[in-house]
Amino acid sequence: MAMNSAVEGKIIVYYGEGEGKTSASIGHAIRMLGHNKKVVIVQFMKGRQTTGEYQFLKHVDNIQVYLCGPPVFLDRESRKTHLKNAKEGLKIANRVLDEKQTDLLILDEILYAVKFGLLAEDDVLELLEKRGCTAIILSGRDPGDRIIEMADIVTHTEQIKYHWDKNSNATTMMGY
């Protein structure tokens, strides 16, 4: 029996209502960067350049971050812009894989984009199929069964307690 000489990139999924999906994904990016590998992050439904992770990552070598969302939450008024930006994010991800630009491709919040109908799950699965040696991380909520089946690692985060439940004026979990 002939063995395929190319190593297939792993698919990792972080999903659920708990905190830490993006942070876990960035942890993988740090590991790859520590081995002088290239990382591309496509952040779906996120467009604020003021987040702490964006402010830090924009200064790091061997990493590219694409913000593919408007700087507002999804609502009726922003839906068209979110839709356009999500489709652009998927084009970027496809180009990155086609041109073999990276060792790790992080598709941050892409599961939300699918959940809210901004992207078709079939298009995401097609993207995953052509990963070659590139590892891919998907984050967000509620992955479809086909994404879970295709993944090598799936981690579910569960929210047990959240400070906003007590204080709706809080800015973020850590106050930054």
C-alpha positions as CSV (number, residue, x, y, z in Angstrom):
1,M,0.0,0.0,0.0
2,A,1.5,3.4,-1.1
3,M,1.7,6.1,1.6
4,N,0.9,9.7,0.7
5,S,4.2,11.6,1.2
6,A,2.5,14.9,1.9
7,V,1.5,15.5,5.5
8,E,-2.0,16.9,5.7
9,G,-2.5,20.0,7.8
10,K,-4.5,19.5,10.9
11,I,-7.9,21.1,11.4
12,I,-8.6,22.5,14.9
13,V,-12.0,23.8,16.1
14,Y,-12.6,26.0,19.1
15,Y,-16.3,26.6,19.7
16,G,-18.8,27.4,22.3
17,E,-20.2,30.2,24.4
18,G,-17.2,30.3,26.8
19,E,-14.3,32.7,26.6
20,G,-10.9,31.9,25.1
21,K,-11.5,30.7,21.6
22,T,-9.5,33.5,20.0
23,S,-6.9,33.4,22.7
24,A,-6.4,29.7,22.2
25,S,-6.0,30.2,18.5
26,I,-3.4,32.9,19.0
27,G,-1.6,30.6,21.4
28,H,-1.1,28.2,18.4
29,A,0.1,31.1,16.4
30,I,2.7,31.9,19.0
31,R,3.9,28.3,18.9
32,M,4.2,28.4,15.1
33,L,6.0,31.7,15.2
34,G,8.4,30.3,17.8
35,H,9.4,27.8,15.1
36,N,9.9,30.5,12.5
37,K,6.7,29.5,10.7
38,K,4.3,31.8,8.9
39,V,0.8,32.6,10.3
40,V,-2.2,34.2,8.7
41,I,-5.2,35.2,10.8
42,V,-8.5,36.1,9.1
43,Q,-10.9,37.6,11.6
44,F,-14.5,37.4,10.5
45,M,-17.1,39.8,11.9
46,K,-14.3,41.8,13.6
47,G,-13.2,45.1,12.3
48,R,-11.9,47.1,15.2
49,Q,-8.2,47.9,15.0
50,T,-8.3,48.8,18.7
51,T,-8.4,45.3,20.2
52,G,-5.4,44.3,22.2
53,E,-4.6,41.3,20.1
54,Y,-4.6,43.3,16.9
55,Q,-2.5,46.1,18.4
56,F,0.1,43.5,19.4
57,L,0.0,41.2,16.4
58,K,0.4,44.0,13.8
59,H,4.0,44.4,15.1
60,V,5.0,40.7,14.9
61,D,7.1,39.4,12.0
62,N,5.8,36.4,10.0
63,I,2.2,37.1,10.8
64,Q,-0.6,38.8,8.8
65,V,-3.9,39.7,10.3
66,Y,-6.9,40.6,8.1
67,L,-9.9,42.2,9.8
68,C,-12.9,41.1,7.8
69,G,-15.8,42.8,9.5
70,P,-17.1,46.3,10.2
71,P,-16.3,47.8,13.6
72,V,-19.9,47.2,14.7
73,F,-21.9,44.2,15.9
74,L,-24.1,42.4,13.4
75,D,-27.5,44.0,13.1
76,R,-30.0,44.8,10.4
77,E,-28.2,48.0,9.3
78,S,-24.7,46.4,9.2
79,R,-25.7,43.0,7.7
80,K,-24.8,44.0,4.1
81,T,-21.4,45.2,5.2
82,H,-20.8,42.1,7.3
83,L,-21.8,39.9,4.3
84,K,-19.5,41.7,1.9
85,N,-16.6,41.5,4.4
86,A,-17.2,37.8,5.2
87,K,-17.1,37.0,1.5
88,E,-13.8,39.0,1.2
89,G,-12.4,37.1,4.1
90,L,-13.2,33.8,2.5
91,K,-11.5,35.0,-0.7
92,I,-8.4,36.0,1.3
93,A,-8.3,32.5,3.0
94,N,-8.6,30.8,-0.4
95,R,-5.8,32.9,-1.9
96,V,-3.6,32.2,1.1
97,L,-4.1,28.5,0.6
98,D,-3.8,28.6,-3.2
99,E,-0.5,30.5,-3.0
100,K,0.8,28.4,0.0
101,Q,1.5,31.6,1.9
102,T,1.3,30.2,5.4
103,D,1.9,27.3,7.7
104,L,-1.1,28.1,9.9
105,L,-4.3,29.8,8.8
106,I,-6.6,30.9,11.7
107,L,-10.2,31.6,10.7
108,D,-11.3,33.5,13.8
109,E,-15.1,33.7,14.3
110,I,-15.7,32.0,10.9
111,L,-18.2,29.7,12.6
112,Y,-20.3,32.8,13.6
113,A,-20.2,33.9,10.0
114,V,-21.7,30.5,9.0
115,K,-24.2,30.6,11.8
116,F,-25.5,34.0,10.8
117,G,-25.7,33.1,7.1
118,L,-22.8,35.3,5.9
119,L,-21.0,32.3,4.6
120,A,-22.1,28.9,3.4
121,E,-20.9,25.9,5.3
122,D,-20.2,24.1,2.0
123,D,-17.8,26.9,1.0
124,V,-15.9,26.5,4.3
125,L,-15.7,22.8,3.9
126,E,-14.3,23.3,0.3
127,L,-11.7,25.6,1.8
128,L,-10.7,23.0,4.4
129,E,-10.4,20.3,1.7
130,K,-7.7,22.2,-0.1
131,R,-5.5,22.9,3.0
132,G,-2.6,20.7,1.9
133,C,0.1,20.9,4.5
134,T,-1.4,24.1,6.1
135,A,-2.9,23.7,9.5
136,I,-6.2,25.5,10.0
137,I,-8.0,26.7,13.1
138,L,-11.7,27.7,13.1
139,S,-13.4,29.4,16.0
140,G,-16.8,30.7,16.9
141,R,-20.1,29.0,17.9
142,D,-22.1,26.0,16.7
143,P,-20.0,24.2,14.1
144,G,-21.9,21.9,11.8
145,D,-21.5,18.2,12.2
146,R,-19.5,18.0,8.9
147,I,-16.9,20.5,10.3
148,I,-16.7,18.5,13.5
149,E,-16.3,15.3,11.6
150,M,-13.5,16.7,9.4
151,A,-11.6,18.2,12.3
152,D,-8.6,16.5,14.0
153,I,-9.1,18.4,17.3
154,V,-12.4,19.9,18.6
155,T,-12.6,21.9,21.8
156,H,-15.8,23.1,23.3
157,T,-15.7,26.1,25.7
158,E,-18.5,26.5,28.2
159,Q,-19.3,29.6,30.0
160,I,-19.8,28.9,33.7
161,K,-19.7,32.5,35.0
162,Y,-19.2,35.8,33.2
163,H,-18.7,39.3,34.8
164,W,-21.2,41.0,32.4
165,D,-23.9,39.0,34.1
166,K,-23.3,41.2,37.2
167,N,-22.0,44.4,35.5
168,S,-23.2,45.4,32.1
169,N,-20.9,48.4,32.1
170,A,-17.7,46.3,32.1
171,T,-15.6,46.7,28.9
172,T,-14.1,43.2,28.7
173,M,-13.4,40.2,30.9
174,M,-9.9,41.5,31.9
175,G,-10.8,45.2,31.8
176,Y,-8.7,46.0,28.6
